[in-house]
Amino acid sequence: MSSSDKQPVHPKEKQRQDALHALDRVEAESETIVGSTFVRMADRAKNHMAAADKDEDDRIEVWGTRIGRGLGVCFAIGLVIYLAITYL
C-alpha cells in the first residue's frame, strides 16, 4: 500500500496526541516532585527531632534538645486531642 491509500487523519489528531503526551509527562514529573518533597520533609523532621543541628560533642545539649523537642510533640498532640474532645 502506498502512502496515498491511508485514510485522512483528523486535523486535530496531532494536537490531541501532543496534549496527551504533555499530560503524561506532567503526571510523571509531578509524582517525582511530590515523592521527593515528601522524602525531603521526612528527612528534615527526622534530623530536627534527632537534634542533628546541635554540636555532637556536647552530649547534654543534644539530649536536652531531643527531650525538649519530644515533649513539644507530645504537648502538641495532647493539645489537639484536648481541643477536639472539648469543641467537637
C-alpha positions as CSV (number, residue, x, y, z in Angstrom):
1,M,0.0,0.0,0.0
2,S,1.2,3.4,-0.8
3,S,1.0,6.5,1.4
4,S,-1.8,7.8,-0.7
5,D,-4.0,4.8,0.4
6,K,-4.0,5.9,4.1
7,Q,-7.2,7.3,5.5
8,P,-7.1,11.1,6.1
9,V,-6.0,12.0,9.6
10,H,-8.3,14.4,11.5
11,P,-6.6,17.8,11.6
12,K,-6.8,18.0,15.4
13,E,-5.3,14.5,15.9
14,K,-1.7,15.6,16.1
15,Q,-2.7,18.4,18.6
16,R,-4.6,15.8,20.6
17,Q,-1.6,13.4,20.7
18,D,0.7,16.2,21.7
19,A,-1.6,17.2,24.6
20,L,-1.9,13.6,25.8
21,H,1.9,13.3,25.7
22,A,2.3,16.5,27.6
23,L,-0.2,15.3,30.3
24,D,1.7,12.0,30.7
25,R,5.0,13.9,31.1
26,V,3.5,16.3,33.7
27,E,2.0,13.3,35.6
28,A,5.3,11.5,35.7
29,E,7.2,14.7,36.8
30,S,4.7,15.6,39.5
31,E,4.9,12.1,41.0
32,T,8.7,12.6,41.2
33,I,8.3,16.1,42.7
34,V,5.7,15.1,45.3
35,G,7.7,12.0,46.2
36,S,10.9,13.9,46.6
37,T,9.2,16.6,48.6
38,F,7.7,14.1,51.0
39,V,11.1,12.4,51.4
40,R,12.8,15.7,52.0
41,M,10.2,16.8,54.6
42,A,10.5,13.4,56.4
43,D,14.3,13.6,56.5
44,R,14.1,17.2,57.7
45,A,11.7,16.2,60.5
46,K,13.9,13.2,61.5
47,N,17.0,15.4,61.6
48,H,15.2,18.0,63.6
49,M,13.9,15.5,66.2
50,A,17.4,13.9,66.4
51,A,19.0,17.3,67.1
52,A,21.3,16.9,64.1
53,D,21.7,20.7,64.1
54,K,23.4,20.6,67.5
55,D,27.1,20.0,68.3
56,E,27.6,16.2,68.6
57,D,30.5,16.8,71.1
58,D,28.1,18.3,73.6
59,R,26.0,15.3,74.6
60,I,24.0,17.2,77.2
61,E,22.9,19.8,74.7
62,V,22.0,17.1,72.2
63,W,19.9,15.0,74.7
64,G,18.3,18.2,76.1
65,T,17.3,19.2,72.6
66,R,15.9,15.8,71.8
67,I,13.9,15.6,75.1
68,G,12.6,19.2,74.6
69,R,11.5,18.5,71.1
70,G,9.9,15.2,72.0
71,L,8.0,16.8,74.8
72,G,6.9,19.6,72.4
73,V,5.5,17.0,70.1
74,C,3.7,15.2,73.0
75,F,2.2,18.6,74.1
76,A,1.0,19.4,70.6
77,I,-0.7,16.0,70.2
78,G,-2.2,16.3,73.6
79,L,-3.5,19.8,72.8
80,V,-5.1,18.7,69.6
81,I,-6.8,15.8,71.4
82,Y,-8.0,18.1,74.2
83,L,-9.3,20.7,71.7
84,A,-11.0,18.0,69.6
85,I,-12.8,16.5,72.7
86,T,-13.7,19.9,74.1
87,Y,-15.0,21.6,71.0
88,L,-16.2,18.8,68.7
